[in-house]
Amino acid sequence: MLFEIISTSAAVSLVCLSYLKRSEMDDGEKIKKIALNCGLYVKEGKEVKSMQLLRKENHEWGTEYVFRFPLGLSFSDIEKKTDNLRDGLNNRKGRVDLMAFTKINFRSNVVSQIKEILQKRFVSEKDIDMSYDGALHIKVLDREMPSNVDFEKKMLGKCIDWEIPLGETRYGFIHHDMERGHITIAGATRKGKTVLIKLIITALINNQPDNAKLTLIDLKGGLAFTRFKNAKQVEPVATNLDEALAALQSVKQEMDQVKGWFDKNGYEDIKEAGIDTRHFIIVDEAAQISPQILTGKEEKEKARKCEEALSEIARIGAGLGYRLIYCSQYPTADVMNKQIKQNCDTVITYKLRDAVASRVVLDESGAEKLPLPGRAIYKTPDGVQQVQTPFISNEQIEEIISPHIVIKSRKEDPAFEEAKKDGDNSFELTPM
Ligand SMILES: Nc1ncnc2c1ncn2[C@@H]1O[C@H](COP(=O)(O)OP(=O)(O)OP(=O)(O)O)[C@@H](O)[C@H]1O
């Protein structure tokens, strides 16, 4: 009796499964239909020629369809219809979770479980990525984006050289190579900017303890960077305009010396010079050192000098081993200095206030629609994609950086003074 129930139920499940598989229109067919409906065809006499599917490949992230399109159409004609294609692929009542059939418990009421699965259709948003190499490649990405990614220490172990863990995309987990150059990070308040900066600093300290050098500028009270200030890789943490100016001028001076040395020795860049050190200059809130935003003659002048140094770092620093990470929650044209922006190849932006801010940062709208904290748009010269960046807690940061904490030789550092009084000479001196 029990055997009969199980075998009948299993048969029912299999029939449902195969019916549902057949009844769902394949995305390749859908793309062809959408293309026809939105005018992506040419007429030759009475004949209508549209896109022709050459092949289809399944991947972990979804499916890639390769099409030939008729003479007379161009890739840019098709790119203009990206929204039609994306919306068309997502235009359905919802899919049945086919995997749920494999989880049916045959010891309880099978029919009601099947009913429940059929009722519980879910709508997962698909994205598409198109490219052309003589044939049209349309990647339909249906891997769900996670709404949260918790940082795990093993992520650092998977980074090579100057990579940092950036997070989950539709294609899988990705890293960002800090050797790519300067970065702009933007995002409205409480969307994840500071968490990402702290993740970057932690990864650099952990993975490149002998080669990373960091200048941190945080005029929002300096609290976000406090826990890093005694890490041996961290040079100053500037918390007011004067300190920011002193720090930036010191970087500029050092950079000029490096440049002079490169010129003298005929080195083209830091790689050719065989130097492993990289110096990261991180500005947490660019608006606070912007001469266009600050008022008061003296403050404006200091901010102007800060901006001058930052522009110089952005312009010539990359080849000399200097990497700027320029962040703002108010990305207006005033704050996002043109020269700095033009020299930042990489943009990472969290949700922004509106499409205007998105255009300032990304040169296109979209960041205003990002859904969650930690969800960002990642733009490099290779393309644009969404990423869910890992959330790292302060406890995790402290555990990772604690082996790198030293007592610094700052006169104002009470710990240093105490250590001196006690005759403790084990503290490490760091150049300031
Ligand atoms: N990657 C993330 N994943 C999930 N939640 C996050 C992530 N990053 C930040 N959050 C949530 O958002 C809160 C604010 O993050 P964060 O401090 O980075 O904001 P912010 O964008 O730097 O804001 P502000 O500019 O005001 O300092 C965090 O306390 C956390 O709750």
The ligand as an SDF file (V2000), in Angstrom:
LIG
                    3D

 31 33  0  0  0  0  0  0  0  0999 V2000
   27.4280   45.5960    2.5690 N   0  0  0  0  0  0  0  0  0  0  0  0
   26.3880   45.7240    3.3560 C   0  0  0  0  0  0  0  0  0  0  0  0
   25.4560   44.7710    3.4550 N   0  0  0  0  0  0  0  0  0  0  0  0
   24.3760   44.9150    4.2410 C   0  0  0  0  0  0  0  0  0  0  0  0
   24.1300   46.0110    5.0020 N   0  0  0  0  0  0  0  0  0  0  0  0
   25.0240   46.9900    4.9580 C   0  0  0  0  0  0  0  0  0  0  0  0
   26.1880   46.9090    4.1410 C   0  0  0  0  0  0  0  0  0  0  0  0
   26.8820   48.0390    4.2990 N   0  0  0  0  0  0  0  0  0  0  0  0
   26.2120   48.7970    5.1640 C   0  0  0  0  0  0  0  0  0  0  0  0
   25.0990   48.1790    5.5720 N   0  0  0  0  0  0  0  0  0  0  0  0
   24.0950   48.6830    6.5390 C   0  0  0  0  0  0  0  0  0  0  0  0
   24.0020   50.0920    6.3910 O   0  0  0  0  0  0  0  0  0  0  0  0
   24.4760   50.7620    7.5670 C   0  0  0  0  0  0  0  0  0  0  0  0
   25.2440   52.0100    7.1830 C   0  0  0  0  0  0  0  0  0  0  0  0
   26.3980   51.6630    6.4500 O   0  0  0  0  0  0  0  0  0  0  0  0
   27.6070   52.6780    6.2730 P   0  0  0  0  0  0  0  0  0  0  0  0
   28.0980   53.0930    7.6000 O   0  0  0  0  0  0  0  0  0  0  0  0
   28.5900   52.0470    5.3720 O   0  0  0  0  0  0  0  0  0  0  0  0
   26.8700   53.8920    5.5940 O   0  0  0  0  0  0  0  0  0  0  0  0
   27.4400   55.0710    4.7280 P   0  0  0  0  0  0  0  0  0  0  0  0
   26.8790   54.8780    3.3720 O   0  0  0  0  0  0  0  0  0  0  0  0
   28.8940   55.1790    4.8380 O   0  0  0  0  0  0  0  0  0  0  0  0
   26.7320   56.3040    5.4220 O   0  0  0  0  0  0  0  0  0  0  0  0
   27.3480   57.7170    5.8120 P   0  0  0  0  0  0  0  0  0  0  0  0
   27.7880   58.3350    4.5400 O   0  0  0  0  0  0  0  0  0  0  0  0
   26.2050   58.4060    6.4510 O   0  0  0  0  0  0  0  0  0  0  0  0
   28.4950   57.4280    6.7600 O   0  0  0  0  0  0  0  0  0  0  0  0
   25.3010   49.6990    8.2980 C   0  0  0  0  0  0  0  0  0  0  0  0
   25.3300   49.9230    9.6740 O   0  0  0  0  0  0  0  0  0  0  0  0
   24.5750   48.4230    7.9550 C   0  0  0  0  0  0  0  0  0  0  0  0
   23.4370   48.2500    8.7800 O   0  0  0  0  0  0  0  0  0  0  0  0
  1  2  1  0
  2  3  1  0
  2  7  2  0
  3  4  2  0
  4  5  1  0
  5  6  2  0
  6  7  1  0
  6 10  1  0
  7  8  1  0
  8  9  2  0
  9 10  1  0
 10 11  1  0
 11 12  1  0
 11 30  1  0
 12 13  1  0
 13 14  1  0
 13 28  1  0
 14 15  1  0
 15 16  1  0
 16 17  2  0
 16 18  1  0
 16 19  1  0
 19 20  1  0
 20 21  2  0
 20 22  1  0
 20 23  1  0
 23 24  1  0
 24 25  2  0
 24 26  1  0
 24 27  1  0
 28 29  1  0
 28 30  1  0
 30 31  1  0
M  END
$$$$
